[in-house]
Amino acid sequence: MKKIIEVKNLTKEYKKLKAIDHLSFEVKEGEILGLLGPNGSGKTTTINCLLSLLKFQEGTIKIFGKDMHPNSYELKRKIGVVFQEIAVFEELTVYENIDYFCGLYISDKETRKKYIEDAIQLVGLENYKKFYPKQLSGGLLRRLNIACGIAHKPKLIFLDEPTVAVDPQSRNNILEGIKRLRDSGATIVYTTHYMEEVEILCDRIIILDKGKILAQGTSTELKELANIDEKITVEVEKISEKVIDKIKRFPTIHEVNLNMNTLIVTYKKGQDNLGKLIDCLKDNKVVYSKIFSERPTLNDVFLSLTGKELRD
């Protein structure tokens, strides 16, 4: 597969702070890459460097096989960007907003008209063409923001938190639209704080922290890195430190945490972990209301690799 993005040894410093530390990665054609990390990990700085919105000290960036520079206008015509902050004109309608942004790249009126209709259909705004932004809900406004960024049919799209603070219906609509963009041939770099979206959308994931790649791979490959085979969650009425210490001594235990009345026990391996834990709780007269077992999640991978949840 063709390499759409090639980053080698990218370094960006702010005085004594290294926001990006010798970063190297690739994005292949038709791929949705999840660029993830806790706040301050370097995601936004990386994207701004890729788009030549920021200068960097070391490294090279190639987009579509060519060096990326601030004046690489032919390359930028093939790129669509949807930032987290809404960027539309309040005095223009939905249709007029999309027409304006599409018109920055597409001069032919008939072609532009078709592209605008395609974008409106993609995000589900058919019934809102004559609405002004102030008349739209937060979710519909997000959809408009996306339509403005992708109406010119870019081959490479950067989506930064496109579903933040939207209703479930708009989120599902946006996610389906992103899948259709990928299926139509677009390559997508995607950042989000919602792990379920990563599971649904991303072909490959890069986990950043402090400007470095901690891990990369598919969702399945990353879960294997977490060294966790099973996670058991128990809602307890009360549990003593003595009982917790007993559980920690189980030979296959990875970690035991108590958060309020929720006991979370993770295992590196083992069989019948759930049965043995239930026996221990009963033997020590621990009263519990709910207990369930699950495979490790991507959030567990973050906790294992970074020591903090993605939303921190």
PAVEX-122410 format. One record per residue: x, y, z of N, C-alpha, C in turn; residue in three letters. Coordinates in steps of 0.001 Angstrom, whole numbers, always signed. Atoms other than C-alpha are relative to their C-alpha. Layout:
<fizas>
    neast   nnorth      nup   caeast  canorth     caup    ceast   cnorth      cup  type
        X        Y        Z        X        Y        Z        X        Y        Z   ALA
...
</fizas>
This chain:
<fizas>
    neast   nnorth      nup   caeast  canorth     caup    ceast   cnorth      cup  type
     +831    -1206       +0       +0       +0       +0     +863    +1254       +0   MET
     -751    -1256      +72    +1120    +3554     -757      +67     +674    +1359   LYS
     -146     -786    -1222    +2452    +5677    +2077     -525    +1411     -255   LYS
     +564    -1340     +158     +334    +8801    +2383     +738     +995     +895   ILE
     -775     -838     -929    +2216   +10199    +5413    +1257     -760     +402   ILE
    -1256     +554     -496    +5879    +9564    +6252     +656    +1022     +925   GLU
     -626     -884     -991    +7279   +11130    +9422    +1257     -685     +519   VAL
    -1263     +571     -470   +10920   +10589   +10361     +700     +960     +953   LYS
     -831     -715     -980   +12721   +11773   +13482     -518    +1402     +316   ASN
     +602    -1319     -217   +10287   +14658   +14070     +204     +446    +1454   LEU
     -251     -561    -1330   +11291   +16876   +17006     -464    +1449      +45   THR
     +487    -1361     -205    +9522   +19992   +18249     +235     +388    +1455   LYS
     -321     -449    -1356   +10807   +21931   +21273     -550    +1394     +259   GLU
     +384    -1323     -499    +9406   +24835   +23263     +937     +312    +1173   TYR
    -1003     -296    -1023   +12369   +26247   +25198     +561    -1302     +567   LYS
     -559    +1214     -598   +13153   +23383   +27620     -937    -1204     -129   LYS
     +978    +1075     +124   +10069   +21298   +26775      +47     -623    -1391   LEU
      +71     +724    +1263   +10194   +18613   +24074    -1430     -486     -182   LYS
    +1387     +392     +246    +6619   +18450   +22810      -67    -1246     -874   ALA
     -124    +1194     +842    +7621   +15906   +20147    +1459     -435      +38   ILE
    -1355     +484     -267   +10661   +13716   +20730     +394    -1092     -992   ASP
     -506     +935    +1007   +12170   +12098   +17604    -1076    -1015     -409   HIS
    +1172     +797     +345    +8830   +10813   +16343      +97     -495    -1441   LEU
       +0     +581    +1344    +8668    +8445   +13352    -1199     -936     -149   SER
    +1104     +910     +289    +5592    +6782   +11843     -472     +206    -1432   PHE
     +555      -55    +1350    +3720    +6137    +8598    -1511     -189      +53   GLU
    +1428     +255     +179      +95    +6233    +7477     -193     -447    -1441   VAL
     +146     +569    +1340     -900    +4083    +4514    -1344     +361     -624   LYS
    +1185     -379     +756    -3479    +4731    +1844    -1227     -802     +431   GLU
    +1249     +660     -358    -7077    +3968    +2832     -109     -419    +1450   GLY
      -48     +405    -1404    -6209    +3604    +6507     -624    +1072     +889   GLU
     +378     -925    -1072    -7871    +5163    +9539     +969     -240    +1146   ILE
     -978     +101    -1073    -5083    +5821   +12015     -506     +764    +1213   LEU
     +345     -663    -1247    -6027    +6590   +15602    +1248     +534     +665   GLY
    -1140     -634     -673    -3559    +9077   +17095     -478     +376    +1397   LEU
     +581      -97    -1333    -4204    +8779   +20819    +1047     +296    +1053   LEU
     -875     -292    -1126    -2755    +9899   +24110     -693     +910     +977   GLY
     +597     -906     -985    -3595   +11736   +27327     +256    +1450     -370   PRO
     -211    -1428     +262    -3832   +15523   +27343    +1465     +365     +208   ASN
    -1398     -396     -100     -419   +17057   +26712     +970    -1013     -562   GLY
     -874    +1063     +511     +919   +13961   +24954     +717     +390    -1288   SER
     -646     -433    +1239    +1795   +15817   +21719     -829     -235    -1244   GLY
     +849     +294    +1173    -1140   +14852   +19464     -222    +1236     -867   LYS
     +326    -1213     +753    -2177   +18376   +18467    +1254     +616     -611   THR
    -1265     -532     +530    +1430   +19526   +18077     +448     -799    -1217   THR
     -373     +849    +1127    +2116   +16561   +15800     -821     +345    -1233   THR
     +870     -321    +1132     -896   +17343   +13604     +348    +1370     -582   ILE
     -348    -1347     +483      +42   +21038   +13395    +1315       +4     -766   ASN
    -1258     +119     +752    +3555   +20077   +12296     -247     -674    -1351   CYS
     +310     +684    +1254    +2151   +17682    +9671     -620     +954    -1010   LEU
     +688     -953     +869      +43   +20521    +8293     +848    +1238     -291   LEU
     -896    -1159     +156    +3025   +22943    +8361     -571    +1257     +624   SER
     +486    -1142     -764    +1214   +25172   +10819     +989     +368    +1107   LEU
    -1042     -233    -1003    +4173   +24864   +13208    +1356     -351     -593   LEU
    -1366     +351     +358    +7905   +24934   +12599     +533    -1019    +1002   LYS
     -598     +994     -889    +9929   +22064   +14026    +1511      +15     -179   PHE
    -1457     -109       -9   +13605   +21655   +14857     +703    -1084     -825   GLN
     -664    +1112     +683   +14435   +18241   +13413    -1026     -872     -696   GLU
     +837     +998     +629   +13062   +15574   +11111     -544     +415    -1347   GLY
     +614     -240    +1298   +11196   +15291    +7826    -1442     -482       -2   THR
    +1402     +374     +174    +7527   +15113    +6842     -279      -64    -1490   ILE
     +409     +144    +1382    +6337   +13751    +3520    -1484     -331      -45   LYS
    +1419     +245     +225    +2708   +13899    +2395     -164     -338    -1481   ILE
     +141     +464    +1388    +1749   +11974     -761    +1366     -118     -682   PHE
    -1334     +220     +548    +5467   +11261    -1216     +834    +1243     -214   GLY
     -728    -1256     +202    +6491   +14939    -1251     +224     +706    +1327   LYS
     -298     -749    -1225    +8123   +17142    +1368    -1085    +1039     +256   ASP
    +1061     -931     -375    +5549   +19203    +3269     +604    +1300     +501   MET
     -467    -1325     -398    +6181   +22950    +3587    -1207     +934     +116   HIS
    +1126     -934     -112    +4001   +25979    +4452     -598     +405    -1342   PRO
     +500     -420    +1315    +3726   +26847     +731     -294    -1182     -931   ASN
     +320    +1188     +817    +2932   +23282     -452    -1491      -21     -322   SER
    +1435     -202     +233     -419   +24426    -1804     -643    -1152     -770   TYR
     +568    +1117     +755     -905   +21560    -4255     -267    -1198     +911   GLU
     +231    +1073     -971     -527   +19089    -1398    -1192     +343     +894   LEU
    +1046     -410     -932    -2830   +21086     +864    -1392      -62     -627   LYS
    +1288     +138     +686    -5589   +20990    -1776     -581    -1399     +178   ARG
     +437    +1396     -149    -5728   +17224    -1208     -294     -360    +1455   LYS
     +144     +254    -1437    -6055   +17607    +2577    -1251     +688     +535   ILE
    +1128     -584     -714    -9150   +18191    +4693     +281      -34    +1489   GLY
     -275     -104    -1437    -8951   +19333    +8310    -1279     +392     +736   VAL
    +1133     -336     -864   -11695   +19295   +10950     +537      +79    +1426   VAL
     -503     -191    -1357   -10450   +20797   +14205    -1140     -109    +1012   PHE
     +986     +134    -1065   -12194   +20381   +17533     -847    +1251     +155   GLN
     +736    -1257      -98   -13165   +24060   +17608     -865     +199    -1246   GLU
     +901     -237    +1122   -16190   +24854   +15444     +468    +1238     -772   ILE
     -479    -1115     +831   -15130   +27077   +12507     -942     +191    -1184   ALA
     +958     -305    +1066   -18154   +28244   +10508     -416    +1465     +122   VAL
     +451    -1389       +2   -19671   +31622    +9587    -1444      +91     +479   PHE
    +1337     -122     -582   -22668   +32610   +11699    -1000     +648     -953   GLU
     +911     -742     +886   -24084   +34870    +8968     -356     -787    -1271   GLU
     +297     +832    +1162   -24168   +32055    +6364     -841    -1205     +407   LEU
     +796    +1201     -259   -26643   +29182    +6121     +894    -1235      -82   THR
     -727    +1275     +112   -25606   +25527    +6263     +539     -175    -1416   VAL
     -417     +180    +1392   -25520   +25337    +2468    +1075    +1016     -387   TYR
     -957    -1051     +373   -23689   +28655    +2101    +1357     -209     +664   GLU
    -1271     +300     -664   -21055   +27656    +4667     +777    -1068     -758   ASN
     -678    +1087     +710   -20276   +24416    +2861     +464     +473    -1373   ILE
     -344     -551    +1315   -20300   +26248     -486    +1262     +860      +97   ASP
    -1163     -879     -154   -17780   +28791     +816    +1288     -816     +142   TYR
    -1227     +766     -261   -15278   +26245    +2144     +355     -900    -1186   PHE
     -260     +818    +1188   -15681   +23965     -867     +549     +874    -1128   CYS
     -432     -917    +1044   -15189   +26988    -3134    +1447     +427     +107   GLY
    -1423     -309     -143   -11704   +27536    -1729     +857     -938     -853   LEU
     -743    +1020     +750   -10664   +24414    -3675     -626     -333    -1347   TYR
     +720     +416    +1205   -13332   +23766    -6337     -633    +1225     -650   ILE
     +500    -1212     +657   -13958   +26605    -8804    -1189     -267     -919   SER
    +1087     +313     +922   -16287   +24843   -11242    -1332     -112     +761   ASP
    +1245     -100     -761   -19849   +25627   -10123     -790    -1308      +26   LYS
     +772    +1241      +63   -21468   +22387   -11292     +648    -1095     +854   GLU
     -713     +982     -822   -18788   +20218    -9701     -182     +318    +1482   THR
     +139     -422    -1401   -18989   +22252    -6505    -1401     -306     +528   ARG
    +1386     +269     -408   -22770   +21915    -6390     -184    -1471     +359   LYS
      +92    +1433     -272   -22491   +18121    -6576     +749     -359    +1283   LYS
     -800     +291    -1194   -19742   +18036    -3935     -722     +462    +1270   TYR
     +737     -531    -1166   -21843   +20183    -1573    -1134     -947     +378   ILE
    +1108     +923     -260   -24837   +17862    -1932     +521    -1312     +578   GLU
     -602    +1237     -531   -22584   +14841    -1334     +385     +172    +1474   ASP
     -420     -256    -1379   -21196   +16419    +1853    -1209     +101     +931   ALA
    +1219     -146     -802   -24671   +17339    +3119     -620    -1365     +273   ILE
     +556    +1341     -169   -25867   +13788    +2545     +872     -842     +920   GLN
     -928     +786     -817   -22756   +12306    +4156     -218     +232    +1491   LEU
     +156     -318    -1430   -23376   +14102    +7468    -1462      +97     +432   VAL
    +1409      +26     -358   -27162   +13961    +7337     -610    +1355     +303   GLY
     +547    -1353     -211   -28023   +17668    +7016     -993     +397    -1094   LEU
     +902     -291    +1119   -30521   +17368    +4147    -1142     +936     +398   GLU
    +1156     -791     -442   -33288   +18972    +6221     +386    +1346     +624   ASN
     -467    -1205     -695   -31143   +21865    +7471     +778     +954     -907   TYR
     -799     -788     +942   -29715   +23480    +4322     -154    +1511     +201   LYS
     +259    -1436     -117   -31344   +26879    +4985     +119     +502    +1441   LYS
     -159     -400    -1400   -30648   +26907    +8745    +1309     +764     +169   PHE
    -1225     -686     -397   -28110   +29275   +10275     +623     -744    +1187   TYR
     -658     +732    -1079   -25505   +27899   +12720     -649     +174    +1371   PRO
     +594     -229    -1324   -27220   +29516   +15734    -1312     -761     +179   LYS
    +1245     +758      -74   -30351   +27495   +14892     +253    -1502     +164   GLN
     -348    +1418      -54   -28502   +24166   +15066     +359     -431    +1414   LEU
     -450     +583    -1262   -27992   +21900   +18062    +1505     -241      -72   SER
    -1438     +249      -27   -24456   +21073   +19160     +413    -1120     -934   GLY
     -327    +1119     +874   -24524   +17762   +17314      -93     +351    -1468   GLY
     +147     -420    +1398   -25795   +19293   +14070    +1107     +969     -408   LEU
    -1089     -934     +273   -23172   +22031   +14345    +1306     -762     -261   LEU
    -1172     +854     +237   -20469   +19359   +14590      -59     -603    -1402   ARG
     +155     +587    +1338   -21859   +17731   +11461     +310    +1032    -1085   ARG
     -299    -1076     +951   -21718   +21076    +9634    +1501     +252      -63   LEU
    -1445     -222      -62   -18125   +21558   +10781     +747    -1053     -820   ASN
     -629    +1085     +769   -17199   +18180    +9291     -256     +193    -1489   ILE
     +338     -185    +1418   -19041   +18875    +6029     +852    +1086     -641   ALA
     -827    -1098     +531   -17122   +22144    +5590    +1433     -460     -245   CYS
    -1391     +445     +122   -13804   +20332    +6060     +238    -1056    -1057   GLY
     -207    +1127     +924   -14428   +17434    +3679     -746     +171    -1319   ILE
     +835     -176    +1191   -16699   +18917     +965     +795      -64    -1305   ALA
     -798       -1    +1233   -13836   +19263    -1553     +589    -1376     -323   HIS
     -403    +1397     +208   -13304   +15461    -1369    +1522     -183     +115   LYS
    -1443     +167     -188    -9773   +15460      +84     +393    -1473      +71   PRO
     -520    +1369      -58    -7632   +12330     -146     +551     -338    +1387   LYS
     -506     +174    -1365    -6229   +12874    +3375     -792     +913     +919   LEU
     +858     -766     -897    -8422   +13978    +6283     +507     -122    +1435   ILE
     -333      -33    -1425    -7472   +15031    +9823    -1272     +341     +780   PHE
    +1194     -204     -821   -10328   +14698   +12316     +417      +44    +1464   LEU
     -423     -207    -1383    -9630   +16122   +15773    -1231      +82     +906   ASP
    +1136      +49     -938   -12260   +15093   +18355    -1319     +401     -675   GLU
    +1189     -458     +736   -15139   +15314   +15834    -1323     -280     +705   PRO
    +1273     +344     -652   -17746   +13831   +18210      -79     +492    +1447   THR
      -10     -440    -1389   -16912   +15657   +21430    -1300     +742     +328   VAL
    +1197     -672     -527   -20032   +16693   +23404    -1171      +24     -976   ALA
    +1160      +71     +883   -22565   +15524   +20822     -954    -1081     +500   VAL
    +1007     +981     -391   -25765   +13522   +21251     +272    -1331     -700   ASP
     -262    +1326     +578   -25766    +9759   +20524     -392     -126    -1467   PRO
     +433      +87    +1393   -27702   +10168   +17256    +1023     +652     -926   GLN
    -1011     -679     +824   -25200   +12700   +15887    +1308     -776       -9   SER
    -1241     +776      -46   -22294   +10562   +17074      -70    -1172     -978   ARG
     +143    +1132     +915   -23598    +7512   +15211      +31     +457    -1450   ASN
      +20     -540    +1353   -24232    +9630   +12121    +1401     +374     -458   ASN
    -1368     -422     +325   -20706   +11072   +12239     +896    -1220     -236   ILE
     -835    +1197     +137   -19079    +7652   +12725     -305     -735    -1301   LEU
     +357     +642    +1267   -21019    +6178    +9810     +547     +798    -1177   GLU
     -547     -846    +1051   -19974    +9153    +7676    +1497     -188     -169   GLY
    -1453     +205      +55   -16315    +8606    +8573     +321    -1327     -677   ILE
     -200    +1292     +665   -16572    +4961    +7531     -192     +132    -1506   LYS
     +259     -172    +1430   -18043    +6030    +4192    +1134     +774     -675   ARG
    -1147     -723     +544   -15178    +8494    +3693    +1162     -953     -250   LEU
    -1077     +990     +163   -12686    +5683    +4246     -315     -944    -1162   ARG
     +384     +936    +1065   -14637    +3354    +1946      +84     +636    -1385   ASP
      -93     -698    +1285   -14566    +6014     -776    +1446     +292     -389   SER
    -1408     -127     +360   -10750    +6035     -671     +810     +987     +810   GLY
     -738     -982     -798    -9838    +8698    +1893     +863     -694    +1053   ALA
     -866     +409    -1108    -6997    +8218    +4368     -263     +970    +1143   THR
     +468     -831    -1106    -7878    +9489    +7845     +911     -132    +1214   ILE
     -689      -40    -1294    -5916   +10544   +10936    -1026     +504    +1011   VAL
    +1151     -216     -881    -8310   +10472   +13871     +455      +97    +1457   TYR
     -268      -87    -1437    -7976   +11736   +17444    -1326      +46     +749   THR
    +1214      +23     -810   -10567   +11092   +20132     +344     -416    +1421   THR
     -126     +482    -1371   -11009   +10503   +23858     -977    -1147     +271   HIS
     +990    +1059     -169   -13718    +7891   +23260     +550    -1316     -535   TYR
     -621    +1264     +392   -12222    +4408   +23254     -892     -867     -863   MET
     +893     +822     +806   -15330    +2800   +21794      +51     +412    -1472   GLU
     -124     -455    +1387   -14900    +4956   +18675    +1260     -584     -646   GLU
    -1250     +566     +509   -11334    +3734   +18283     -210    -1462     -386   VAL
     +285    +1411     +266   -12541     +122   +18492     -789     -150    -1299   GLU
     +890      +90    +1153   -15183     +775   +15828     +704     +407    -1295   ILE
     -487     -646    +1221   -13191    +2901   +13373    +1412     -360     -428   LEU
    -1421      -88     +357    -9434    +2614   +13532     +594    -1341     -433   CYS
     -716    +1182     +480    -7425     +131   +11482    +1285     -205     +790   ASP
    -1260      +52     -756    -4288     +983   +13443      +27    +1164     +973   ARG
       +1     -988    -1085    -3525    +2963   +16590    +1435     +309     +410   ILE
    -1265     -424     -599     -560    +4979   +17842     -311     +655    +1338   ILE
     +161     -593    -1326     -369    +5771   +21558    +1206     +890     +282   ILE
    -1050     -979     -292    +1606    +8924   +22313      -22     +398    +1467   LEU
      -94     -668    -1299    +2829   +10284   +25624    +1346     +697      +78   ASP
    -1204     -822      -94    +5351   +13053   +26217     +751      +58    -1324   LYS
     -601     -155    +1318    +5932   +13299   +22481     +651    -1230     -582   GLY
     -589    +1242     +483    +7013    +9676   +22082    -1088    -1047     -234   LYS
     +920    +1114     +225    +5299    +6581   +20723     +250    -1067    +1059   ILE
     -104    +1066     -993    +4634    +4185   +23580     -315    -1357     -608   LEU
     +388    +1250     +652    +2976    +1571   +21395     -781     +317    -1258   ALA
     +811     -156    +1199    +1391    +1099   +17997     -377    -1370     -531   GLN
     +488    +1270     +540     -606    -1599   +16238    -1508      +17      -88   GLY
    +1452     +120       +7    -4144    -2851   +15849     -513      -36    +1437   THR
     +599      +61    -1331    -6552    -2828   +18775     +366    -1309     +693   SER
     -326    +1317     -567    -5938    -6553   +19299    +1462      -70     +411   THR
    -1436      +43     -307    -2152    -6150   +19172     +322     +823    +1240   GLU
     -261     -845    -1160    -2227    -3324   +21731     -492     -657    +1285   LEU
     +525     +662    -1198    -4367    -5311   +24136     +947    -1093     +486   LYS
     -968    +1018     -382    -1783    -8073   +24074    +1196     +608     +724   GLU
    -1126     -672     -653     +874    -5534   +25108     -279     +324    +1462   LEU
     +361     -426    -1348    -1051    -4665   +28273     +295    -1057    +1053   ALA
     -323    +1070     -938      -94    -8010   +29838    -1179     -332     +918   ASN
    +1199     +292     -780    -3686    -8437   +31023     -846     -991     -799   ILE
     +800    +1015     +676    -5669   -11552   +30175    -1481     +112     +356   ASP
    +1388      -66     -460    -8827   -10890   +32207     -148    +1104    +1039   GLU
     +314    -1022    -1005   -10446    -8096   +34219    -1341     -342     +646   LYS
    +1226     +299     -733   -13027    -8786   +36931     -366    +1209     +857   ILE
     +492    -1159     -741   -15114    -5963   +38380    -1067     -460     +993   THR
     +921     +411    -1053   -16961    -6413   +41692     -490    +1229     +759   VAL
     +563    -1048     -852   -19316    -4020   +43486     -205     -582    +1391   GLU
      +24     +550    -1366   -18786    -4648   +47200     -605    +1010     +973   VAL
     +503     -902    -1041   -20499    -3246   +50280    +1144     +509     +862   GLU
    -1152     -356     -836   -17307    -3305   +52319    +1038    -1098     -135   LYS
    -1071     +976      +93   -13930    -4991   +52009    +1221     +533     +735   ILE
    -1140     -436     -816   -10934    -4871   +54335    +1305      -86     -783   SER
    -1325      +58     +608    -7299    -4293   +53429     +575    -1411     +101   GLU
     -496    +1360     -203    -6611    -7779   +54798     -466     -919    -1131   LYS
     +528     +831    +1089    -8867    -9402   +52195     +640     +407    -1331   VAL
     -647     -479    +1234    -7419    -7217   +49425    +1415     -556     -101   ILE
    -1350     +558       -2    -3938    -8362   +50440      -14    -1477     -371   ASP
     +125    +1418     +356    -5098   -11983   +50167     -180     -165    -1504   LYS
     +235      +66    +1439    -6357   -11365   +46646    +1275     +333     -771   ILE
    -1241     -392     +665    -3092    -9659   +45697    +1025    -1139      -33   LYS
     -950    +1111      -64    -1261   -12866   +46626     -383    -1149     -933   ARG
     +340    +1011     +998    -3113   -14913   +44001    +1143      -71    -1018   PHE
    -1185     +119     +880     -350   -16284   +41695     -151     +647    -1372   PRO
     +175     -535    +1358    -1911   -14952   +38466     -442    +1466      -11   THR
     +470    -1391     -102    -2820   -11440   +39705     +961     +962     -693   ILE
     -777    -1105     +572    -1658    -8429   +37720     -108    +1232     +890   HIS
     +214    -1196     -809    -3208    -5651   +39808    -1361      -69     +679   GLU
    +1265      -92     -725    -5932    -5031   +42409     -211    +1454     +403   VAL
     +313    -1390     -347    -7621    -1621   +42807    -1394      +85     +589   ASN
    +1310     -264     -591   -10479     -426   +45008     -320    +1473     -204   LEU
     +443    -1373     +277   -12330    +2692   +43809    -1397     +158     +578   ASN
    +1261      -94     -728   -15079    +3637   +46251     -444    -1414     +362   MET
     +479    +1360     -284   -17147     +398   +46363     +208     -950    -1178   ASN
     -252     +840    +1172   -15820    -1006   +43084    +1406     -598      +76   THR
    -1270     +729      -41   -13105    -3647   +43251     +320     -476    -1414   LEU
     -419     +406    +1341   -11176    -4156   +39991    +1242     -877     +129   ILE
    -1086     +975      -99    -8972    -7230   +39732     +398     -413    -1412   VAL
     -483     +410    +1313    -6828    -7836   +36655     +986    -1154     +134   THR
     -797    +1219      -19    -5111   -11104   +35832     +912      -72    -1215   TYR
     -932     +200    +1098    -2058   -11894   +33733     -365    -1251     -797   LYS
     +389    +1262     +629    -3346   -15407   +32984     -800     -789    +1029   LYS
     +664     +856     -985    -5034   -18323   +34700    -1349     -484     -467   GLY
    +1305     +575     +290    -8182   -20444   +34597     -891     +106    +1226   GLN
     +999      -99    -1068   -11373   -20094   +36658     +355    +1113     +991   ASP
     -312    -1136     -875   -10194   -16710   +37998    -1244     +502     +719   ASN
    +1247     -500     -581   -13803   -15664   +38577     -456     -881    +1154   LEU
     +424     +927    -1051   -14658   -18796   +40578     +861     +111    +1249   GLY
     -914     -106    -1145   -11575   -18473   +42779     -207    +1306     +760   LYS
     +233    -1282     -653   -12297   -14803   +43467    -1300      -38     +810   LEU
    +1276     +128     -713   -15929   -15563   +44413     +179     -813    +1268   ILE
     -256     +835    -1186   -14738   -18309   +46774     +707     +802    +1086   ASP
     -743     -815     -968   -12307   -15872   +48428     -921    +1009     +682   CYS
     +930     -987     -567   -15024   -13239   +48895     -970     -662     +977   LEU
     +932     +709     -880   -17439   -15784   +50376     +688     -459    +1284   LYS
     -746     +491    -1176   -14805   -17291   +52697     +276    +1121     +990   ASP
     -303    -1139     -869   -14080   -13794   +54021    -1226     +875     +270   ASN
    +1282     -660     -297   -17782   -12858   +54270     -114    +1419     -580   LYS
     +129    -1276     +702   -17501   -10002   +51772    -1321       -5     -788   VAL
    +1289      -97     +692   -20966    -8945   +50569     +183     +797    -1285   VAL
     -104     -695    +1284   -21141    -8018   +46881    -1336      -77     -736   TYR
    +1274      -57     +719   -23995    -7044   +44554     +140     -343    -1472   SER
     -225     +290    +1411   -22529    -7284   +41053    +1428     -477     -198   LYS
    -1341     +467     +342   -19592    -9164   +39578       -2     -452    -1457   ILE
      -55     +440    +1391   -18565    -9594   +35963    +1442       -2     -496   PHE
    -1325     +183     +572   -15555   -10625   +33903       -1     +482    -1445   SER
     -116     -465    +1375   -14329    -9096   +30645    +1448      -44     -453   GLU
    -1336      -98     +563   -11367    -9010   +28324     +505    +1425     +180   ARG
     -524    -1361     -172    -9032    -6001   +28646     -472     +936    -1100   PRO
     +421    -1014     +949   -10148    -2791   +26944    +1198     +865     -400   THR
    -1069     -928     +374    -8100     -115   +25181     +340     +939    +1145   LEU
     -282     -859    -1150    -8471    +2002   +28294     +935     -707     +979   ASN
     -928     +768     -833    -6752     -793   +30227    +1415      +76     -561   ASP
    -1313     -143     +636    -3918     -565   +27705     +623    +1341     +391   VAL
     -506    -1319     -399    -3597    +3163   +28461     +470       +4    +1450   PHE
     -379      +41    -1413    -3551    +2549   +32180    +1298     -770     +190   LEU
    -1199     +800     -114     -908     -104   +31732    +1234     +695     -552   SER
    -1155     -600     +671    +1312    +1900   +29377     +341    +1410     +509   LEU
     -240    -1388     -384     +870    +5485   +30633     -237     +261    +1475   THR
     +303     -214    -1417     -356    +5050   +34195    -1128     +970     +223   GLY
    +1118     -914     -161    -3308    +7329   +33527    -1009     -228    -1111   LYS
    +1029     +196    +1002    -6594    +7213   +31689      +86    +1077    -1079   GLU
      -93     -916    +1133    -6982    +8898   +28306     -609    +1345     +309   LEU
     +675    -1257     -282    -9313   +11546   +29731     +718     +848    +1041   ARG
     -743     -783    -1000    -6768   +12689   +32351     +568    +1266     -624   ASP
</fizas>
